[in-house]
Amino acid sequence: MILSRRVRGAEPGVFILIDSFSRRRETMGIDKDRVEGSAKNMGGKLKEGLGKATGDSKTEAEGKADQAKGKVQNAVGGIKDTLKGK
């Protein structure tokens, strides 16, 4: 959902567009490393499942590695959130 807001101090009729998802993300205060880490972890799970289903051990191993990277990145984001006090 896109919202618009009048820019304070600007000429009449000047508005900015606000992406409500970005606004919610900022409000929630979640570090982007946590979001990206979770996405990597989920992608790794899908890749591992695909490797198991097709019998491709290389794809399965890559999926497990992606999951590990995602978990580490998520943990780093959690530490950043803790240090920020969120």
PyMOL Python script that loads the backbone (N, CA, C, O; Angstrom):
from pymol import cmd

cmd.read_pdbstr("""\
ATOM      1  N   MET A   1       0.845  -1.173   0.000  1.00  0.00           N
ATOM      2  CA  MET A   1       0.000   0.000   0.000  1.00  0.00           C
ATOM      3  C   MET A   1       0.892   1.238   0.000  1.00  0.00           C
ATOM      4  O   MET A   1       1.842   1.334   0.778  1.00  0.00           O
ATOM      5  N   ILE A   2       0.579   2.166  -0.867  1.00  0.00           N
ATOM      6  CA  ILE A   2       1.346   3.398  -0.966  1.00  0.00           C
ATOM      7  C   ILE A   2       0.519   4.531  -0.353  1.00  0.00           C
ATOM      8  O   ILE A   2      -0.656   4.702  -0.678  1.00  0.00           O
ATOM      9  N   LEU A   3       1.133   5.280   0.511  1.00  0.00           N
ATOM     10  CA  LEU A   3       0.495   6.439   1.132  1.00  0.00           C
ATOM     11  C   LEU A   3       1.179   7.689   0.630  1.00  0.00           C
ATOM     12  O   LEU A   3       2.326   7.636   0.187  1.00  0.00           O
ATOM     13  N   SER A   4       0.492   8.807   0.693  1.00  0.00           N
ATOM     14  CA  SER A   4       1.149  10.064   0.342  1.00  0.00           C
ATOM     15  C   SER A   4       0.997  11.026   1.504  1.00  0.00           C
ATOM     16  O   SER A   4       0.049  10.942   2.284  1.00  0.00           O
ATOM     17  N   ARG A   5       1.941  11.933   1.603  1.00  0.00           N
ATOM     18  CA  ARG A   5       1.942  12.899   2.696  1.00  0.00           C
ATOM     19  C   ARG A   5       2.481  14.214   2.150  1.00  0.00           C
ATOM     20  O   ARG A   5       3.398  14.227   1.329  1.00  0.00           O
ATOM     21  N   ARG A   6       1.904  15.317   2.612  1.00  0.00           N
ATOM     22  CA  ARG A   6       2.361  16.633   2.189  1.00  0.00           C
ATOM     23  C   ARG A   6       3.708  16.911   2.853  1.00  0.00           C
ATOM     24  O   ARG A   6       3.898  16.611   4.031  1.00  0.00           O
ATOM     25  N   VAL A   7       4.618  17.472   2.111  1.00  0.00           N
ATOM     26  CA  VAL A   7       5.939  17.798   2.635  1.00  0.00           C
ATOM     27  C   VAL A   7       5.849  19.129   3.371  1.00  0.00           C
ATOM     28  O   VAL A   7       5.424  20.139   2.810  1.00  0.00           O
ATOM     29  N   ARG A   8       6.252  19.108   4.622  1.00  0.00           N
ATOM     30  CA  ARG A   8       6.204  20.310   5.444  1.00  0.00           C
ATOM     31  C   ARG A   8       7.158  21.364   4.884  1.00  0.00           C
ATOM     32  O   ARG A   8       8.313  21.061   4.587  1.00  0.00           O
ATOM     33  N   GLY A   9       6.675  22.605   4.739  1.00  0.00           N
ATOM     34  CA  GLY A   9       7.508  23.690   4.256  1.00  0.00           C
ATOM     35  C   GLY A   9       7.642  23.748   2.747  1.00  0.00           C
ATOM     36  O   GLY A   9       8.281  24.656   2.215  1.00  0.00           O
ATOM     37  N   ALA A  10       7.048  22.792   2.053  1.00  0.00           N
ATOM     38  CA  ALA A  10       7.140  22.777   0.591  1.00  0.00           C
ATOM     39  C   ALA A  10       5.966  23.564   0.008  1.00  0.00           C
ATOM     40  O   ALA A  10       5.026  23.919   0.720  1.00  0.00           O
ATOM     41  N   GLU A  11       6.035  23.823  -1.272  1.00  0.00           N
ATOM     42  CA  GLU A  11       4.955  24.524  -1.949  1.00  0.00           C
ATOM     43  C   GLU A  11       3.683  23.690  -1.893  1.00  0.00           C
ATOM     44  O   GLU A  11       3.751  22.464  -1.805  1.00  0.00           O
ATOM     45  N   PRO A  12       2.534  24.336  -1.943  1.00  0.00           N
ATOM     46  CA  PRO A  12       1.274  23.586  -1.933  1.00  0.00           C
ATOM     47  C   PRO A  12       1.231  22.583  -3.081  1.00  0.00           C
ATOM     48  O   PRO A  12       1.663  22.875  -4.197  1.00  0.00           O
ATOM     49  N   GLY A  13       0.715  21.428  -2.795  1.00  0.00           N
ATOM     50  CA  GLY A  13       0.588  20.392  -3.814  1.00  0.00           C
ATOM     51  C   GLY A  13       1.790  19.470  -3.912  1.00  0.00           C
ATOM     52  O   GLY A  13       1.781  18.559  -4.739  1.00  0.00           O
ATOM     53  N   VAL A  14       2.832  19.668  -3.098  1.00  0.00           N
ATOM     54  CA  VAL A  14       4.010  18.793  -3.129  1.00  0.00           C
ATOM     55  C   VAL A  14       3.804  17.689  -2.106  1.00  0.00           C
ATOM     56  O   VAL A  14       3.645  17.947  -0.913  1.00  0.00           O
ATOM     57  N   PHE A  15       3.810  16.477  -2.584  1.00  0.00           N
ATOM     58  CA  PHE A  15       3.593  15.314  -1.722  1.00  0.00           C
ATOM     59  C   PHE A  15       4.746  14.338  -1.906  1.00  0.00           C
ATOM     60  O   PHE A  15       5.430  14.357  -2.930  1.00  0.00           O
ATOM     61  N   ILE A  16       4.955  13.494  -0.920  1.00  0.00           N
ATOM     62  CA  ILE A  16       5.917  12.399  -1.073  1.00  0.00           C
ATOM     63  C   ILE A  16       5.149  11.093  -0.961  1.00  0.00           C
ATOM     64  O   ILE A  16       4.116  11.024  -0.294  1.00  0.00           O
ATOM     65  N   LEU A  17       5.651  10.076  -1.606  1.00  0.00           N
ATOM     66  CA  LEU A  17       5.044   8.760  -1.516  1.00  0.00           C
ATOM     67  C   LEU A  17       5.755   7.962  -0.440  1.00  0.00           C
ATOM     68  O   LEU A  17       6.981   7.996  -0.332  1.00  0.00           O
ATOM     69  N   ILE A  18       4.984   7.251   0.344  1.00  0.00           N
ATOM     70  CA  ILE A  18       5.538   6.458   1.430  1.00  0.00           C
ATOM     71  C   ILE A  18       5.100   5.021   1.223  1.00  0.00           C
ATOM     72  O   ILE A  18       3.906   4.727   1.174  1.00  0.00           O
ATOM     73  N   ASP A  19       6.047   4.147   1.105  1.00  0.00           N
ATOM     74  CA  ASP A  19       5.754   2.723   1.017  1.00  0.00           C
ATOM     75  C   ASP A  19       5.434   2.240   2.423  1.00  0.00           C
ATOM     76  O   ASP A  19       6.289   2.293   3.307  1.00  0.00           O
ATOM     77  N   SER A  20       4.217   1.774   2.636  1.00  0.00           N
ATOM     78  CA  SER A  20       3.798   1.408   3.987  1.00  0.00           C
ATOM     79  C   SER A  20       4.604   0.233   4.534  1.00  0.00           C
ATOM     80  O   SER A  20       4.799   0.140   5.746  1.00  0.00           O
ATOM     81  N   PHE A  21       5.082  -0.675   3.662  1.00  0.00           N
ATOM     82  CA  PHE A  21       5.890  -1.791   4.154  1.00  0.00           C
ATOM     83  C   PHE A  21       7.193  -1.269   4.742  1.00  0.00           C
ATOM     84  O   PHE A  21       7.597  -1.687   5.827  1.00  0.00           O
ATOM     85  N   SER A  22       7.857  -0.355   4.028  1.00  0.00           N
ATOM     86  CA  SER A  22       9.113   0.209   4.537  1.00  0.00           C
ATOM     87  C   SER A  22       8.868   0.934   5.845  1.00  0.00           C
ATOM     88  O   SER A  22       9.669   0.856   6.776  1.00  0.00           O
ATOM     89  N   ARG A  23       7.752   1.641   5.900  1.00  0.00           N
ATOM     90  CA  ARG A  23       7.430   2.387   7.109  1.00  0.00           C
ATOM     91  C   ARG A  23       7.215   1.425   8.276  1.00  0.00           C
ATOM     92  O   ARG A  23       7.696   1.672   9.382  1.00  0.00           O
ATOM     93  N   ARG A  24       6.494   0.327   8.031  1.00  0.00           N
ATOM     94  CA  ARG A  24       6.271  -0.668   9.081  1.00  0.00           C
ATOM     95  C   ARG A  24       7.588  -1.289   9.517  1.00  0.00           C
ATOM     96  O   ARG A  24       7.801  -1.521  10.707  1.00  0.00           O
ATOM     97  N   ARG A  25       8.476  -1.560   8.562  1.00  0.00           N
ATOM     98  CA  ARG A  25       9.753  -2.179   8.894  1.00  0.00           C
ATOM     99  C   ARG A  25      10.569  -1.259   9.796  1.00  0.00           C
ATOM    100  O   ARG A  25      11.198  -1.713  10.751  1.00  0.00           O
ATOM    101  N   GLU A  26      10.554   0.041   9.488  1.00  0.00           N
ATOM    102  CA  GLU A  26      11.277   0.991  10.328  1.00  0.00           C
ATOM    103  C   GLU A  26      10.649   1.067  11.710  1.00  0.00           C
ATOM    104  O   GLU A  26      11.355   1.151  12.715  1.00  0.00           O
ATOM    105  N   THR A  27       9.323   1.038  11.760  1.00  0.00           N
ATOM    106  CA  THR A  27       8.622   1.117  13.036  1.00  0.00           C
ATOM    107  C   THR A  27       8.925  -0.108  13.887  1.00  0.00           C
ATOM    108  O   THR A  27       9.108   0.000  15.099  1.00  0.00           O
ATOM    109  N   MET A  28       8.976  -1.264  13.253  1.00  0.00           N
ATOM    110  CA  MET A  28       9.252  -2.487  13.996  1.00  0.00           C
ATOM    111  C   MET A  28      10.688  -2.502  14.497  1.00  0.00           C
ATOM    112  O   MET A  28      10.974  -3.145  15.506  1.00  0.00           O
ATOM    113  N   GLY A  29      11.589  -1.819  13.826  1.00  0.00           N
ATOM    114  CA  GLY A  29      12.961  -1.716  14.282  1.00  0.00           C
ATOM    115  C   GLY A  29      13.775  -2.984  14.108  1.00  0.00           C
ATOM    116  O   GLY A  29      14.734  -3.212  14.845  1.00  0.00           O
ATOM    117  N   ILE A  30      13.408  -3.799  13.153  1.00  0.00           N
ATOM    118  CA  ILE A  30      14.147  -5.042  12.920  1.00  0.00           C
ATOM    119  C   ILE A  30      15.341  -4.744  12.027  1.00  0.00           C
ATOM    120  O   ILE A  30      15.212  -4.077  11.001  1.00  0.00           O
ATOM    121  N   ASP A  31      16.491  -5.241  12.425  1.00  0.00           N
ATOM    122  CA  ASP A  31      17.696  -5.049  11.632  1.00  0.00           C
ATOM    123  C   ASP A  31      17.565  -5.822  10.322  1.00  0.00           C
ATOM    124  O   ASP A  31      17.040  -6.936  10.299  1.00  0.00           O
ATOM    125  N   LYS A  32      18.048  -5.220   9.227  1.00  0.00           N
ATOM    126  CA  LYS A  32      17.910  -5.871   7.917  1.00  0.00           C
ATOM    127  C   LYS A  32      18.663  -7.198   7.856  1.00  0.00           C
ATOM    128  O   LYS A  32      18.297  -8.070   7.068  1.00  0.00           O
ATOM    129  N   ASP A  33      19.704  -7.370   8.669  1.00  0.00           N
ATOM    130  CA  ASP A  33      20.419  -8.650   8.693  1.00  0.00           C
ATOM    131  C   ASP A  33      19.502  -9.775   9.162  1.00  0.00           C
ATOM    132  O   ASP A  33      19.620 -10.908   8.695  1.00  0.00           O
ATOM    133  N   ARG A  34      18.592  -9.470  10.078  1.00  0.00           N
ATOM    134  CA  ARG A  34      17.664 -10.496  10.559  1.00  0.00           C
ATOM    135  C   ARG A  34      16.712 -10.920   9.455  1.00  0.00           C
ATOM    136  O   ARG A  34      16.426 -12.106   9.292  1.00  0.00           O
ATOM    137  N   VAL A  35      16.224  -9.948   8.698  1.00  0.00           N
ATOM    138  CA  VAL A  35      15.293 -10.246   7.606  1.00  0.00           C
ATOM    139  C   VAL A  35      16.008 -11.040   6.517  1.00  0.00           C
ATOM    140  O   VAL A  35      15.505 -12.063   6.053  1.00  0.00           O
ATOM    141  N   GLU A  36      17.184 -10.562   6.112  1.00  0.00           N
ATOM    142  CA  GLU A  36      17.937 -11.247   5.058  1.00  0.00           C
ATOM    143  C   GLU A  36      18.387 -12.632   5.513  1.00  0.00           C
ATOM    144  O   GLU A  36      18.378 -13.579   4.727  1.00  0.00           O
ATOM    145  N   GLY A  37      18.779 -12.749   6.775  1.00  0.00           N
ATOM    146  CA  GLY A  37      19.198 -14.049   7.305  1.00  0.00           C
ATOM    147  C   GLY A  37      18.061 -15.046   7.313  1.00  0.00           C
ATOM    148  O   GLY A  37      18.252 -16.214   6.976  1.00  0.00           O
ATOM    149  N   SER A  38      16.894 -14.598   7.690  1.00  0.00           N
ATOM    150  CA  SER A  38      15.722 -15.479   7.687  1.00  0.00           C
ATOM    151  C   SER A  38      15.375 -15.915   6.267  1.00  0.00           C
ATOM    152  O   SER A  38      15.015 -17.068   6.030  1.00  0.00           O
ATOM    153  N   ALA A  39      15.490 -14.978   5.327  1.00  0.00           N
ATOM    154  CA  ALA A  39      15.207 -15.314   3.931  1.00  0.00           C
ATOM    155  C   ALA A  39      16.219 -16.330   3.398  1.00  0.00           C
ATOM    156  O   ALA A  39      15.849 -17.259   2.680  1.00  0.00           O
ATOM    157  N   LYS A  40      17.490 -16.151   3.748  1.00  0.00           N
ATOM    158  CA  LYS A  40      18.537 -17.099   3.323  1.00  0.00           C
ATOM    159  C   LYS A  40      18.277 -18.482   3.915  1.00  0.00           C
ATOM    160  O   LYS A  40      18.432 -19.501   3.242  1.00  0.00           O
ATOM    161  N   ASN A  41      17.884 -18.496   5.170  1.00  0.00           N
ATOM    162  CA  ASN A  41      17.601 -19.753   5.845  1.00  0.00           C
ATOM    163  C   ASN A  41      16.450 -20.484   5.147  1.00  0.00           C
ATOM    164  O   ASN A  41      16.544 -21.686   4.896  1.00  0.00           O
ATOM    165  N   MET A  42      15.368 -19.768   4.834  1.00  0.00           N
ATOM    166  CA  MET A  42      14.220 -20.383   4.154  1.00  0.00           C
ATOM    167  C   MET A  42      14.605 -20.866   2.757  1.00  0.00           C
ATOM    168  O   MET A  42      14.205 -21.951   2.337  1.00  0.00           O
ATOM    169  N   GLY A  43      15.384 -20.054   2.041  1.00  0.00           N
ATOM    170  CA  GLY A  43      15.851 -20.470   0.712  1.00  0.00           C
ATOM    171  C   GLY A  43      16.703 -21.721   0.792  1.00  0.00           C
ATOM    172  O   GLY A  43      16.622 -22.598  -0.068  1.00  0.00           O
ATOM    173  N   GLY A  44      17.526 -21.797   1.840  1.00  0.00           N
ATOM    174  CA  GLY A  44      18.357 -22.979   2.040  1.00  0.00           C
ATOM    175  C   GLY A  44      17.524 -24.218   2.315  1.00  0.00           C
ATOM    176  O   GLY A  44      17.847 -25.306   1.840  1.00  0.00           O
ATOM    177  N   LYS A  45      16.454 -24.055   3.080  1.00  0.00           N
ATOM    178  CA  LYS A  45      15.570 -25.192   3.362  1.00  0.00           C
ATOM    179  C   LYS A  45      14.910 -25.689   2.079  1.00  0.00           C
ATOM    180  O   LYS A  45      14.789 -26.894   1.854  1.00  0.00           O
ATOM    181  N   LEU A  46      14.483 -24.736   1.236  1.00  0.00           N
ATOM    182  CA  LEU A  46      13.886 -25.125  -0.041  1.00  0.00           C
ATOM    183  C   LEU A  46      14.901 -25.852  -0.922  1.00  0.00           C
ATOM    184  O   LEU A  46      14.592 -26.869  -1.542  1.00  0.00           O
ATOM    185  N   LYS A  47      16.112 -25.310  -0.963  1.00  0.00           N
ATOM    186  CA  LYS A  47      17.165 -25.913  -1.785  1.00  0.00           C
ATOM    187  C   LYS A  47      17.513 -27.316  -1.281  1.00  0.00           C
ATOM    188  O   LYS A  47      17.704 -28.240  -2.073  1.00  0.00           O
ATOM    189  N   GLU A  48      17.593 -27.462   0.035  1.00  0.00           N
ATOM    190  CA  GLU A  48      17.886 -28.776   0.611  1.00  0.00           C
ATOM    191  C   GLU A  48      16.774 -29.767   0.255  1.00  0.00           C
ATOM    192  O   GLU A  48      17.046 -30.906  -0.125  1.00  0.00           O
ATOM    193  N   GLY A  49      15.536 -29.329   0.379  1.00  0.00           N
ATOM    194  CA  GLY A  49      14.402 -30.201   0.032  1.00  0.00           C
ATOM    195  C   GLY A  49      14.405 -30.585  -1.430  1.00  0.00           C
ATOM    196  O   GLY A  49      14.103 -31.727  -1.775  1.00  0.00           O
ATOM    197  N   LEU A  50      14.746 -29.638  -2.295  1.00  0.00           N
ATOM    198  CA  LEU A  50      14.833 -29.919  -3.732  1.00  0.00           C
ATOM    199  C   LEU A  50      15.935 -30.942  -3.995  1.00  0.00           C
ATOM    200  O   LEU A  50      15.761 -31.862  -4.793  1.00  0.00           O
ATOM    201  N   GLY A  51      17.063 -30.774  -3.320  1.00  0.00           N
ATOM    202  CA  GLY A  51      18.167 -31.720  -3.485  1.00  0.00           C
ATOM    203  C   GLY A  51      17.793 -33.122  -3.031  1.00  0.00           C
ATOM    204  O   GLY A  51      18.148 -34.109  -3.675  1.00  0.00           O
ATOM    205  N   LYS A  52      17.069 -33.202  -1.908  1.00  0.00           N
ATOM    206  CA  LYS A  52      16.619 -34.512  -1.424  1.00  0.00           C
ATOM    207  C   LYS A  52      15.638 -35.148  -2.398  1.00  0.00           C
ATOM    208  O   LYS A  52      15.712 -36.343  -2.684  1.00  0.00           O
ATOM    209  N   ALA A  53      14.706 -34.321  -2.908  1.00  0.00           N
ATOM    210  CA  ALA A  53      13.672 -34.840  -3.811  1.00  0.00           C
ATOM    211  C   ALA A  53      14.250 -35.340  -5.132  1.00  0.00           C
ATOM    212  O   ALA A  53      13.769 -36.317  -5.707  1.00  0.00           O
ATOM    213  N   THR A  54      15.295 -34.648  -5.605  1.00  0.00           N
ATOM    214  CA  THR A  54      15.877 -35.031  -6.897  1.00  0.00           C
ATOM    215  C   THR A  54      17.065 -35.976  -6.743  1.00  0.00           C
ATOM    216  O   THR A  54      17.591 -36.483  -7.734  1.00  0.00           O
ATOM    217  N   GLY A  55      17.485 -36.212  -5.506  1.00  0.00           N
ATOM    218  CA  GLY A  55      18.639 -37.080  -5.281  1.00  0.00           C
ATOM    219  C   GLY A  55      19.963 -36.402  -5.582  1.00  0.00           C
ATOM    220  O   GLY A  55      20.976 -37.076  -5.769  1.00  0.00           O
ATOM    221  N   ASP A  56      19.966 -35.073  -5.631  1.00  0.00           N
ATOM    222  CA  ASP A  56      21.174 -34.308  -5.945  1.00  0.00           C
ATOM    223  C   ASP A  56      21.845 -33.900  -4.630  1.00  0.00           C
ATOM    224  O   ASP A  56      21.419 -32.950  -3.972  1.00  0.00           O
ATOM    225  N   SER A  57      22.892 -34.627  -4.262  1.00  0.00           N
ATOM    226  CA  SER A  57      23.554 -34.369  -2.978  1.00  0.00           C
ATOM    227  C   SER A  57      24.256 -33.013  -2.941  1.00  0.00           C
ATOM    228  O   SER A  57      24.387 -32.412  -1.874  1.00  0.00           O
ATOM    229  N   LYS A  58      24.711 -32.523  -4.108  1.00  0.00           N
ATOM    230  CA  LYS A  58      25.366 -31.216  -4.148  1.00  0.00           C
ATOM    231  C   LYS A  58      24.370 -30.100  -3.808  1.00  0.00           C
ATOM    232  O   LYS A  58      24.683 -29.216  -3.010  1.00  0.00           O
ATOM    233  N   THR A  59      23.190 -30.134  -4.400  1.00  0.00           N
ATOM    234  CA  THR A  59      22.154 -29.132  -4.120  1.00  0.00           C
ATOM    235  C   THR A  59      21.711 -29.224  -2.663  1.00  0.00           C
ATOM    236  O   THR A  59      21.468 -28.206  -2.014  1.00  0.00           O
ATOM    237  N   GLU A  60      21.608 -30.432  -2.163  1.00  0.00           N
ATOM    238  CA  GLU A  60      21.230 -30.630  -0.762  1.00  0.00           C
ATOM    239  C   GLU A  60      22.274 -30.004   0.169  1.00  0.00           C
ATOM    240  O   GLU A  60      21.922 -29.326   1.134  1.00  0.00           O
ATOM    241  N   ALA A  61      23.547 -30.231  -0.123  1.00  0.00           N
ATOM    242  CA  ALA A  61      24.625 -29.665   0.691  1.00  0.00           C
ATOM    243  C   ALA A  61      24.649 -28.139   0.600  1.00  0.00           C
ATOM    244  O   ALA A  61      24.874 -27.457   1.599  1.00  0.00           O
ATOM    245  N   GLU A  62      24.414 -27.604  -0.609  1.00  0.00           N
ATOM    246  CA  GLU A  62      24.357 -26.152  -0.769  1.00  0.00           C
ATOM    247  C   GLU A  62      23.215 -25.563   0.058  1.00  0.00           C
ATOM    248  O   GLU A  62      23.356 -24.491   0.647  1.00  0.00           O
ATOM    249  N   GLY A  63      22.087 -26.269   0.100  1.00  0.00           N
ATOM    250  CA  GLY A  63      20.946 -25.820   0.893  1.00  0.00           C
ATOM    251  C   GLY A  63      21.281 -25.775   2.374  1.00  0.00           C
ATOM    252  O   GLY A  63      20.913 -24.830   3.072  1.00  0.00           O
ATOM    253  N   LYS A  64      21.973 -26.788   2.847  1.00  0.00           N
ATOM    254  CA  LYS A  64      22.377 -26.813   4.261  1.00  0.00           C
ATOM    255  C   LYS A  64      23.359 -25.681   4.566  1.00  0.00           C
ATOM    256  O   LYS A  64      23.301 -25.072   5.634  1.00  0.00           O
ATOM    257  N   ALA A  65      24.254 -25.406   3.626  1.00  0.00           N
ATOM    258  CA  ALA A  65      25.219 -24.316   3.809  1.00  0.00           C
ATOM    259  C   ALA A  65      24.501 -22.964   3.828  1.00  0.00           C
ATOM    260  O   ALA A  65      24.830 -22.094   4.634  1.00  0.00           O
ATOM    261  N   ASP A  66      23.522 -22.793   2.938  1.00  0.00           N
ATOM    262  CA  ASP A  66      22.747 -21.545   2.915  1.00  0.00           C
ATOM    263  C   ASP A  66      21.986 -21.353   4.226  1.00  0.00           C
ATOM    264  O   ASP A  66      21.869 -20.235   4.730  1.00  0.00           O
ATOM    265  N   GLN A  67      21.474 -22.449   4.768  1.00  0.00           N
ATOM    266  CA  GLN A  67      20.769 -22.354   6.049  1.00  0.00           C
ATOM    267  C   GLN A  67      21.716 -21.887   7.152  1.00  0.00           C
ATOM    268  O   GLN A  67      21.361 -21.041   7.973  1.00  0.00           O
ATOM    269  N   ALA A  68      22.911 -22.441   7.160  1.00  0.00           N
ATOM    270  CA  ALA A  68      23.885 -22.054   8.182  1.00  0.00           C
ATOM    271  C   ALA A  68      24.253 -20.578   8.052  1.00  0.00           C
ATOM    272  O   ALA A  68      24.347 -19.869   9.054  1.00  0.00           O
ATOM    273  N   LYS A  69      24.463 -20.112   6.809  1.00  0.00           N
ATOM    274  CA  LYS A  69      24.772 -18.700   6.582  1.00  0.00           C
ATOM    275  C   LYS A  69      23.619 -17.817   7.057  1.00  0.00           C
ATOM    276  O   LYS A  69      23.835 -16.774   7.674  1.00  0.00           O
ATOM    277  N   GLY A  70      22.405 -18.244   6.766  1.00  0.00           N
ATOM    278  CA  GLY A  70      21.238 -17.479   7.176  1.00  0.00           C
ATOM    279  C   GLY A  70      21.102 -17.391   8.682  1.00  0.00           C
ATOM    280  O   GLY A  70      20.754 -16.341   9.222  1.00  0.00           O
ATOM    281  N   LYS A  71      21.381 -18.507   9.366  1.00  0.00           N
ATOM    282  CA  LYS A  71      21.297 -18.513  10.828  1.00  0.00           C
ATOM    283  C   LYS A  71      22.337 -17.579  11.439  1.00  0.00           C
ATOM    284  O   LYS A  71      22.056 -16.881  12.413  1.00  0.00           O
ATOM    285  N   VAL A  72      23.535 -17.567  10.865  1.00  0.00           N
ATOM    286  CA  VAL A  72      24.589 -16.678  11.366  1.00  0.00           C
ATOM    287  C   VAL A  72      24.190 -15.223  11.134  1.00  0.00           C
ATOM    288  O   VAL A  72      24.314 -14.393  12.035  1.00  0.00           O
ATOM    289  N   GLN A  73      23.713 -14.910   9.930  1.00  0.00           N
ATOM    290  CA  GLN A  73      23.323 -13.537   9.608  1.00  0.00           C
ATOM    291  C   GLN A  73      22.162 -13.089  10.504  1.00  0.00           C
ATOM    292  O   GLN A  73      22.133 -11.943  10.953  1.00  0.00           O
ATOM    293  N   ASN A  74      21.219 -13.978  10.761  1.00  0.00           N
ATOM    294  CA  ASN A  74      20.097 -13.669  11.646  1.00  0.00           C
ATOM    295  C   ASN A  74      20.600 -13.388  13.062  1.00  0.00           C
ATOM    296  O   ASN A  74      20.118 -12.466  13.721  1.00  0.00           O
ATOM    297  N   ALA A  75      21.562 -14.174  13.527  1.00  0.00           N
ATOM    298  CA  ALA A  75      22.127 -13.972  14.867  1.00  0.00           C
ATOM    299  C   ALA A  75      22.851 -12.627  14.959  1.00  0.00           C
ATOM    300  O   ALA A  75      22.759 -11.936  15.973  1.00  0.00           O
ATOM    301  N   VAL A  76      23.569 -12.261  13.897  1.00  0.00           N
ATOM    302  CA  VAL A  76      24.258 -10.968  13.866  1.00  0.00           C
ATOM    303  C   VAL A  76      23.231  -9.843  13.969  1.00  0.00           C
ATOM    304  O   VAL A  76      23.429  -8.881  14.710  1.00  0.00           O
ATOM    305  N   GLY A  77      22.138  -9.968  13.226  1.00  0.00           N
ATOM    306  CA  GLY A  77      21.077  -8.969  13.293  1.00  0.00           C
ATOM    307  C   GLY A  77      20.464  -8.887  14.679  1.00  0.00           C
ATOM    308  O   GLY A  77      20.140  -7.798  15.153  1.00  0.00           O
ATOM    309  N   GLY A  78      20.302 -10.039  15.338  1.00  0.00           N
ATOM    310  CA  GLY A  78      19.776 -10.055  16.699  1.00  0.00           C
ATOM    311  C   GLY A  78      20.704  -9.334  17.671  1.00  0.00           C
ATOM    312  O   GLY A  78      20.251  -8.616  18.563  1.00  0.00           O
ATOM    313  N   ILE A  79      21.987  -9.531  17.488  1.00  0.00           N
ATOM    314  CA  ILE A  79      22.970  -8.840  18.347  1.00  0.00           C
ATOM    315  C   ILE A  79      22.895  -7.332  18.104  1.00  0.00           C
ATOM    316  O   ILE A  79      22.929  -6.544  19.049  1.00  0.00           O
ATOM    317  N   LYS A  80      22.791  -6.934  16.835  1.00  0.00           N
ATOM    318  CA  LYS A  80      22.679  -5.507  16.519  1.00  0.00           C
ATOM    319  C   LYS A  80      21.426  -4.918  17.170  1.00  0.00           C
ATOM    320  O   LYS A  80      21.468  -3.824  17.733  1.00  0.00           O
ATOM    321  N   ASP A  81      20.306  -5.653  17.089  1.00  0.00           N
ATOM    322  CA  ASP A  81      19.069  -5.179  17.718  1.00  0.00           C
ATOM    323  C   ASP A  81      19.243  -5.034  19.223  1.00  0.00           C
ATOM    324  O   ASP A  81      18.765  -4.072  19.823  1.00  0.00           O
ATOM    325  N   THR A  82      19.922  -5.987  19.818  1.00  0.00           N
ATOM    326  CA  THR A  82      20.145  -5.938  21.257  1.00  0.00           C
ATOM    327  C   THR A  82      21.001  -4.722  21.643  1.00  0.00           C
ATOM    328  O   THR A  82      20.728  -4.043  22.633  1.00  0.00           O
ATOM    329  N   LEU A  83      22.026  -4.469  20.851  1.00  0.00           N
ATOM    330  CA  LEU A  83      22.894  -3.329  21.124  1.00  0.00           C
ATOM    331  C   LEU A  83      22.162  -1.992  20.930  1.00  0.00           C
ATOM    332  O   LEU A  83      22.458  -1.005  21.605  1.00  0.00           O
ATOM    333  N   LYS A  84      21.204  -1.982  19.997  1.00  0.00           N
ATOM    334  CA  LYS A  84      20.421  -0.763  19.775  1.00  0.00           C
ATOM    335  C   LYS A  84      19.347  -0.596  20.848  1.00  0.00           C
ATOM    336  O   LYS A  84      18.769   0.480  20.997  1.00  0.00           O
ATOM    337  N   GLY A  85      19.088  -1.661  21.586  1.00  0.00           N
ATOM    338  CA  GLY A  85      18.071  -1.616  22.629  1.00  0.00           C
ATOM    339  C   GLY A  85      16.673  -1.853  22.119  1.00  0.00           C
ATOM    340  O   GLY A  85      15.709  -1.363  22.707  1.00  0.00           O
ATOM    341  N   LYS A  86      16.540  -2.600  21.030  1.00  0.00           N
ATOM    342  CA  LYS A  86      15.199  -2.858  20.455  1.00  0.00           C
ATOM    343  C   LYS A  86      14.768  -4.259  20.723  1.00  0.00           C
ATOM    344  O   LYS A  86      13.675  -4.657  20.319  1.00  0.00           O
TER     345      LYS A  86
END
""", "prot")
cmd.dss("prot")
cmd.show_as("cartoon", "prot")
cmd.util.cbc("prot")
cmd.orient("prot")
